Amino acid sequence: MNQIKEIKITLPKTLLNDVDDYAQKNNINQKIFIEKAVQNYLKVKKKEIIKKKLKKGYTEVGELNQKLAEKGLKHDVNILICYEKILQELTEDV
């Protein structure tokens, strides 16, 4: 079960007025509004952190894929050169 701990916060008067206006217009109390706002803020921040980690991971994997592709391309080119030499030698014998 969630334990509740009371805290004291200080907000600029204009922000508190905005909170109160919104809460009144939407028929919710100030405590619930602030609780939901904090939950939403934390949810957004967690998503931002995950996105940054994903972006970093995709970048690293992309760089690795590029290196592997270049290495594979060099290998493929070497095989093609060998193949062409063999074909050339075979056509010279004919």
Secondary structure by P-SEA (a helix, b strand, c coil): cbbbbbbbbbccaaaaaaaaaaaaaacccaaaaaaaaaaaaaaaaaaaaaaaaaaaaaaaaaaaaaaaaaaaaaaaaaaaaaaaaaaaaaaaac
